[in-house]
């Protein structure tokens, strides 16, 4: 991206950020924050014995401190993790789940944590909404990142001021990693005006919605959840609803995933009737190939860098990818630290590295083209990706990063003579 364009983009973001005001709701004086404990971060590498020990640890703790809300949350988290082995997930539809929630209600009735966990364990949407609204009335002044994700997702469908306020509060908390916002910003940067983005879950839309609502950028983009209410999706796209048999026309063939096939059919219907460009995460392409999605369903997908565009008409997607990399994406965030990274918080660290990994995997595919047609760009991009690898290769996937480095370095060295 040219220096002047970068300055405009970053400058606009800084101005918008500076104008933001605190939109968090005032808290009742009687409300007390949980003190003395933090939410326990669960190691990805766990086993049944370790998880059982975690459960027992927090069972013992809540017996001694029955009014500690964070202790109950840690016990709930430990039980959920252990249930991975017992296949007995905590739910109010099971006897164990009912008993567990009765214990929480008795220990910390009418609290934020009680209503939050009651919502999380309920399988009935009307009850989830009821519990959720009660929890929202009792929001603590300081929330976990997990809580912000929960409430932004909860409020997403209705949108409006409540969602905007929650997104603003989330941003101002500093818990949304800047690298994640940059990644989603770059995805939208590559979209054409009025583009429609189809996501797998509402949670995948939260960073993009934050960019729209908090920063006021890319508000022309339409963000959709493929698993949401279809009627709402057609209404948002301002297109006619398919006939009653539309969903069943996606064949239930064992060689590929039904819901992924359904996604392609949705993209096709939206693209045909909305006359808007339709996009999907490029990171999903390898998953489709692993699931052996038929070639005829993939042939209308064109990779444009970080996103795939669905287009029944062939076009030169390589030139669009080059344009995105050279003019639209802000890629300095990959190797520059814009904020301290608390490595003790494994969730944050792994989330950020996942996005860095996605960017490297998706953009290194253009290196052969650049080596042949634009060696200077090849040297620049391969160098940027190598700097990114250097930043992250000390994490717990060192072997993976070393493999990436071995694949990219030859392009960097082969074009060194073309460096400006």
C-alpha positions as CSV (number, residue, x, y, z in Angstrom):
1,X,0.0,0.0,0.0
2,X,1.3,3.5,-0.8
3,X,2.5,5.6,2.1
4,X,-0.2,8.3,1.6
5,X,-3.0,5.8,1.5
6,X,-1.7,4.1,4.7
7,X,-1.6,7.5,6.5
8,X,-5.2,8.2,5.5
9,X,-6.4,4.8,6.7
10,X,-4.6,4.8,10.0
11,X,-5.2,8.5,10.5
12,X,-9.0,8.1,10.0
13,X,-9.0,5.2,12.5
14,X,-7.1,7.2,15.1
15,X,-9.5,10.2,14.7
16,X,-12.6,8.0,15.1
17,X,-11.0,6.2,18.1
18,X,-10.2,9.6,19.7
19,X,-13.9,10.7,19.4
20,X,-15.3,7.6,21.1
21,X,-16.9,8.1,24.4
22,X,-17.6,5.6,27.2
23,X,-21.0,4.0,26.6
24,X,-21.0,1.6,29.5
25,X,-24.1,1.5,31.6
26,X,-23.9,2.9,35.1
27,X,-23.6,0.2,37.7
28,X,-25.7,-0.1,40.9
29,X,-23.9,1.0,44.0
30,X,-24.8,-2.3,45.7
31,X,-23.1,-4.4,43.0
32,X,-19.8,-5.9,44.1
33,X,-17.1,-7.2,41.8
34,X,-15.7,-10.7,42.4
35,X,-12.5,-10.2,44.3
36,X,-9.4,-12.3,44.9
37,X,-9.9,-14.7,41.9
38,X,-9.4,-14.6,38.2
39,X,-11.0,-16.7,35.5
40,X,-8.9,-19.8,35.1
41,X,-7.4,-20.3,31.6
42,X,-7.7,-23.9,30.4
43,X,-4.7,-25.4,28.7
44,X,-5.5,-26.8,25.3
45,X,-3.4,-29.9,26.1
46,X,-5.5,-31.5,28.7
47,X,-6.5,-35.0,29.8
48,X,-9.3,-36.5,31.8
49,X,-7.2,-36.9,35.0
50,X,-6.0,-33.3,34.9
51,X,-9.5,-32.0,34.2
52,X,-11.0,-34.1,37.0
53,X,-8.4,-32.5,39.4
54,X,-9.6,-29.1,38.2
55,X,-13.2,-30.0,38.9
56,X,-12.3,-31.2,42.4
57,X,-10.2,-28.1,43.1
58,X,-13.1,-25.8,42.4
59,X,-15.6,-28.0,44.1
60,X,-13.5,-27.7,47.3
61,X,-13.2,-24.0,46.8
62,X,-17.0,-23.2,46.4
63,X,-17.7,-25.3,49.5
64,X,-15.5,-22.9,51.5
65,X,-16.5,-19.8,49.6
66,X,-20.1,-20.4,48.3
67,X,-20.7,-16.7,47.5
68,X,-17.7,-16.3,45.2
69,X,-19.1,-15.8,41.7
70,X,-15.8,-16.4,39.9
71,X,-15.2,-19.6,41.7
72,X,-18.6,-20.9,40.4
73,X,-17.6,-19.8,36.9
74,X,-14.3,-21.7,37.2
75,X,-16.1,-24.8,38.4
76,X,-18.5,-24.5,35.5
77,X,-15.6,-24.2,33.1
78,X,-13.8,-27.2,34.6
79,X,-16.9,-29.3,34.4
80,X,-17.5,-28.4,30.8
81,X,-13.9,-29.4,30.0
82,X,-14.1,-32.7,31.8
83,X,-17.5,-33.4,30.1
84,X,-15.5,-33.7,26.8
85,X,-14.5,-37.2,28.1
86,X,-17.8,-38.2,29.8
87,X,-20.0,-36.8,27.0
88,X,-22.2,-35.4,29.7
89,X,-22.3,-31.7,29.0
90,X,-23.9,-29.4,31.5
91,X,-27.4,-28.6,30.4
92,X,-30.6,-27.8,32.2
93,X,-32.1,-30.7,30.2
94,X,-30.0,-33.2,32.2
95,X,-30.4,-34.1,35.9
96,X,-26.8,-33.2,36.6
97,X,-27.2,-29.8,34.9
98,X,-30.4,-29.1,36.9
99,X,-28.7,-30.0,40.1
100,X,-25.7,-27.9,39.3
101,X,-27.8,-24.8,38.5
102,X,-29.9,-25.3,41.6
103,X,-26.6,-25.2,43.7
104,X,-25.6,-22.0,42.0
105,X,-29.0,-20.4,42.5
106,X,-28.9,-21.3,46.1
107,X,-25.3,-20.0,46.6
108,X,-25.5,-16.8,44.5
109,X,-29.1,-16.0,43.6
110,X,-30.1,-13.0,41.6
111,X,-26.5,-12.4,40.5
112,X,-24.9,-11.7,37.1
113,X,-23.0,-15.1,37.2
114,X,-26.2,-17.1,38.0
115,X,-28.1,-15.6,35.1
116,X,-25.2,-15.9,32.8
117,X,-24.7,-19.6,33.5
118,X,-28.4,-20.2,33.4
119,X,-28.5,-18.8,29.9
120,X,-25.4,-20.8,28.9
121,X,-26.9,-24.1,30.1
122,X,-30.4,-23.5,28.7
123,X,-31.4,-25.1,25.4
124,X,-34.6,-23.1,25.1
125,X,-34.3,-19.8,23.2
126,X,-37.1,-18.0,25.1
127,X,-35.4,-19.0,28.4
128,X,-32.0,-18.0,27.1
129,X,-33.3,-14.6,26.2
130,X,-35.0,-14.2,29.6
131,X,-31.8,-15.2,31.5
132,X,-29.7,-13.1,29.2
133,X,-31.7,-9.9,29.7
134,X,-31.5,-10.4,33.5
135,X,-27.7,-10.8,33.3
136,X,-27.4,-7.7,31.2
137,X,-29.1,-5.7,34.0
138,X,-26.3,-6.8,36.3
139,X,-23.2,-6.4,34.2
140,X,-20.0,-6.0,36.3
141,X,-17.9,-3.0,35.7
142,X,-15.0,-5.2,34.5
143,X,-15.9,-8.1,32.3
144,X,-13.9,-11.0,30.8
145,X,-13.2,-11.1,27.0
146,X,-15.4,-14.2,26.9
147,X,-18.3,-12.1,28.3
148,X,-18.0,-9.4,25.7
149,X,-18.1,-12.1,23.0
150,X,-21.2,-13.6,24.6
151,X,-23.1,-10.4,24.9
152,X,-22.2,-9.0,21.4
153,X,-23.4,-12.3,20.0
154,X,-26.5,-12.2,22.2
155,X,-27.4,-8.7,21.0
156,X,-26.3,-9.1,17.4
157,X,-29.6,-10.2,16.0
158,X,-31.5,-7.1,17.2
159,X,-28.7,-4.7,16.6
160,X,-29.4,-1.1,17.4
161,X,-28.0,1.1,20.3
162,X,-27.6,-1.8,22.8
163,X,-25.3,-3.6,20.4
164,X,-23.4,-0.5,19.5
165,X,-22.9,0.4,23.2
166,X,-21.6,-3.1,23.9
167,X,-19.2,-3.1,21.0
168,X,-18.0,0.3,22.1
169,X,-17.5,-0.9,25.6
170,X,-15.7,-4.0,24.4
171,X,-13.3,-1.9,22.3
172,X,-12.6,0.6,25.1
173,X,-11.9,-2.3,27.5
174,X,-8.8,-3.1,25.5
175,X,-9.7,-6.8,25.5
176,X,-10.2,-7.0,21.7
177,X,-6.7,-7.8,20.4
178,X,-5.7,-5.1,17.8
179,X,-4.3,-7.8,15.5
180,X,-7.8,-9.3,15.2
181,X,-9.3,-6.0,14.3
182,X,-6.6,-5.4,11.6
183,X,-7.3,-8.8,10.1
184,X,-11.0,-8.2,9.8
185,X,-10.4,-4.6,8.6
186,X,-8.2,-6.0,5.8
187,X,-10.9,-8.5,4.8
188,X,-13.4,-5.7,4.4
189,X,-10.8,-3.6,2.6
190,X,-10.6,-6.1,-0.2
191,X,-14.4,-6.1,-0.7
192,X,-16.1,-4.0,-3.3
193,X,-18.7,-1.4,-2.3
194,X,-21.9,-3.0,-1.0
195,X,-20.2,-6.4,-0.7
196,X,-22.0,-9.1,1.2
197,X,-20.0,-11.2,3.7
198,X,-21.3,-14.6,4.6
199,X,-20.0,-16.0,8.0
200,X,-20.4,-19.4,9.6
201,X,-21.3,-17.9,13.0
202,X,-22.5,-14.6,14.4
203,X,-19.3,-14.6,16.6
204,X,-17.2,-14.4,13.4
205,X,-18.9,-11.1,12.6
206,X,-18.2,-9.3,15.9
207,X,-14.9,-7.7,14.9
208,X,-16.3,-6.6,11.6
209,X,-19.4,-5.2,13.3
210,X,-17.1,-3.3,15.8
211,X,-15.2,-1.7,12.9
212,X,-18.6,-0.6,11.4
213,X,-20.2,0.6,14.6
214,X,-17.3,2.0,16.7
215,X,-15.1,3.3,13.9
216,X,-17.8,4.1,11.4
217,X,-15.8,2.4,8.6
218,X,-17.1,0.0,5.9
219,X,-20.7,0.6,6.8
220,X,-21.7,-0.2,3.3
221,X,-20.8,-3.9,3.8
222,X,-23.6,-6.3,4.6
223,X,-22.7,-8.9,7.2
224,X,-24.6,-12.2,7.3
225,X,-24.6,-15.3,9.4
226,X,-25.2,-18.3,7.1
227,X,-26.8,-20.2,10.0
228,X,-29.2,-17.4,10.9
229,X,-32.8,-16.9,10.1
230,X,-33.1,-17.3,6.3
231,X,-36.0,-14.9,6.1
232,X,-33.9,-12.2,7.7
233,X,-31.0,-13.0,5.3
234,X,-33.2,-12.6,2.2
235,X,-34.6,-9.3,3.7
236,X,-31.2,-7.9,4.5
237,X,-30.1,-8.6,0.9
238,X,-33.5,-7.2,-0.4
239,X,-34.0,-10.3,-2.6
240,X,-37.0,-12.7,-3.0
241,X,-37.3,-15.8,-0.9
242,X,-36.6,-19.1,-2.6
243,X,-39.5,-21.6,-3.0
244,X,-40.3,-24.0,-0.2
245,X,-38.2,-26.8,-1.7
246,X,-35.1,-24.7,-2.1
247,X,-33.2,-26.1,0.9
248,X,-33.9,-29.7,0.0
249,X,-32.3,-29.4,-3.4
250,X,-28.9,-29.6,-1.8
251,X,-28.2,-33.3,-2.1
252,X,-27.4,-35.1,1.1
253,X,-24.4,-37.0,-0.3
254,X,-22.0,-38.6,2.1
255,X,-18.9,-37.4,0.2
256,X,-19.4,-33.8,1.4
257,X,-20.9,-31.8,4.2
258,X,-24.6,-30.9,3.7
259,X,-24.3,-27.5,5.4
260,X,-21.3,-26.5,3.4
261,X,-23.1,-27.4,0.2
262,X,-26.0,-25.3,1.5
263,X,-23.7,-22.4,1.9
264,X,-22.7,-22.5,-1.8
265,X,-26.4,-22.6,-2.7
266,X,-27.0,-19.5,-0.5
267,X,-24.1,-17.7,-2.1
268,X,-25.5,-18.6,-5.6
269,X,-29.0,-17.4,-4.8
270,X,-27.8,-14.1,-3.2
271,X,-25.3,-13.4,-6.0
272,X,-28.0,-14.0,-8.7
273,X,-30.7,-11.9,-7.1
274,X,-29.0,-9.2,-5.2
275,X,-26.5,-8.0,-7.9
276,X,-24.0,-7.5,-5.0
277,X,-20.6,-9.2,-4.8
278,X,-20.7,-12.1,-2.3
279,X,-17.7,-13.1,-0.2
280,X,-16.6,-15.9,2.1
281,X,-13.5,-16.5,4.2
282,X,-10.6,-17.8,2.1
283,X,-9.5,-19.8,5.1
284,X,-12.4,-22.2,4.4
285,X,-11.1,-23.3,1.0
286,X,-8.8,-26.0,2.3
287,X,-11.6,-27.3,4.6
288,X,-13.9,-27.7,1.6
289,X,-11.2,-29.6,-0.2
290,X,-10.6,-31.9,2.8
291,X,-14.4,-32.6,2.9
292,X,-14.3,-33.4,-0.8
293,X,-16.8,-30.9,-1.8
294,X,-17.6,-31.5,-5.5
295,X,-15.5,-29.5,-8.0
296,X,-18.6,-28.0,-9.6
297,X,-19.5,-26.3,-6.3
298,X,-16.0,-24.8,-6.0
299,X,-15.5,-23.6,-9.6
300,X,-17.4,-20.3,-8.9
301,X,-15.1,-19.3,-6.0
302,X,-12.2,-16.9,-6.7
303,X,-9.5,-16.2,-4.2
304,X,-8.8,-12.5,-3.8
305,X,-6.3,-12.7,-1.0
306,X,-8.0,-13.0,2.4
307,X,-11.5,-13.6,1.0
308,X,-13.1,-15.7,-1.7
309,X,-15.6,-14.1,-4.0
310,X,-18.5,-16.1,-5.5
311,X,-18.9,-15.3,-9.2
312,X,-20.6,-17.4,-11.8
313,X,-18.7,-15.3,-14.4
314,X,-14.9,-15.9,-14.8
315,X,-12.7,-12.9,-14.1
316,X,-9.0,-12.1,-13.5
317,X,-8.9,-12.6,-9.7
318,X,-5.1,-12.5,-9.7
319,X,-5.1,-8.8,-10.6
320,X,-7.6,-8.2,-7.8
321,X,-5.4,-10.0,-5.3
322,X,-2.4,-8.0,-6.4
323,X,-4.4,-4.8,-6.0
324,X,-5.5,-5.8,-2.5
325,X,-2.0,-6.7,-1.4
326,X,-0.4,-3.5,-2.9
327,X,-3.1,-0.9,-2.4
328,X,-5.8,-1.9,0.1
329,X,-4.4,-4.2,2.9
330,X,-2.6,-2.7,5.9
331,X,0.0,-5.4,6.6
332,X,2.4,-3.7,8.9
333,X,0.5,-5.1,11.9
334,X,1.8,-8.6,11.1
335,X,5.2,-7.8,12.5
336,X,4.8,-4.7,14.6
337,X,3.6,-4.9,18.2
338,X,0.8,-2.4,18.6
339,X,0.1,-3.6,22.1
340,X,1.7,-5.8,24.7
341,X,0.8,-9.4,24.3
342,X,0.0,-11.1,27.6
343,X,1.4,-14.6,26.9
344,X,0.0,-15.8,30.2
345,X,-3.4,-15.4,28.6
346,X,-3.3,-18.4,26.2
347,X,-6.6,-17.6,24.6
348,X,-5.4,-14.2,23.5
349,X,-2.1,-15.5,22.3
350,X,-3.5,-18.4,20.2
351,X,-6.2,-16.2,18.7
352,X,-3.8,-13.7,17.5
353,X,-1.4,-16.3,16.1
354,X,-4.3,-18.0,14.3
355,X,-4.9,-14.8,12.3
356,X,-1.2,-14.3,11.6
357,X,-1.1,-17.9,10.3
358,X,-4.1,-17.4,8.2
359,X,-2.6,-14.3,6.6
360,X,0.7,-16.1,5.8
361,X,-0.9,-19.2,4.4
362,X,-3.3,-17.1,2.2
363,X,-0.8,-14.6,0.9
364,X,2.2,-16.8,0.3
365,X,0.2,-18.3,-2.6
366,X,0.8,-15.2,-4.6
367,X,4.6,-15.4,-4.3
368,X,5.2,-17.6,-7.4
369,X,3.2,-15.1,-9.5
370,X,5.1,-12.1,-8.1
371,X,8.5,-13.9,-8.6
372,X,7.7,-14.2,-12.3
373,X,5.9,-10.9,-13.0
374,X,7.1,-8.5,-10.3
375,X,10.2,-9.6,-8.5
376,X,10.4,-6.5,-6.3
377,X,7.0,-7.1,-4.9
378,X,7.9,-10.8,-4.4
379,X,10.9,-9.7,-2.3
380,X,8.9,-7.2,-0.3
381,X,6.0,-9.6,0.5
382,X,8.2,-12.6,1.2
383,X,10.3,-10.4,3.5
384,X,7.2,-9.2,5.3
385,X,6.0,-12.7,5.9
386,X,9.4,-13.8,7.1
387,X,9.4,-10.9,9.6
388,X,5.9,-12.1,10.8
389,X,7.2,-15.6,11.3
390,X,10.1,-14.3,13.3
391,X,7.6,-12.6,15.6
392,X,5.6,-15.7,16.3
393,X,7.9,-18.6,15.9
394,X,8.7,-18.9,19.6
395,X,5.2,-20.0,20.5
396,X,4.2,-23.6,21.0
397,X,4.0,-24.3,17.2
398,X,7.7,-23.7,16.5
399,X,7.9,-26.6,14.0
400,X,5.0,-25.2,12.0
401,X,6.6,-21.8,11.7
402,X,9.9,-23.3,10.7
403,X,8.1,-25.1,7.9
404,X,6.5,-21.9,6.7
405,X,9.9,-20.2,6.8
406,X,11.5,-22.9,4.7
407,X,8.8,-22.5,2.1
408,X,9.0,-18.7,1.9
409,X,12.7,-17.9,2.2
410,X,13.6,-19.2,-1.3
411,X,11.4,-16.6,-2.8
412,X,13.0,-13.9,-0.7
413,X,16.6,-15.0,-1.6
414,X,15.8,-15.5,-5.3
415,X,14.6,-11.9,-5.7
416,X,17.2,-10.2,-3.4
417,X,18.9,-8.7,-6.4
418,X,15.6,-6.9,-7.3
419,X,15.3,-5.2,-3.9
420,X,15.0,-1.4,-4.2
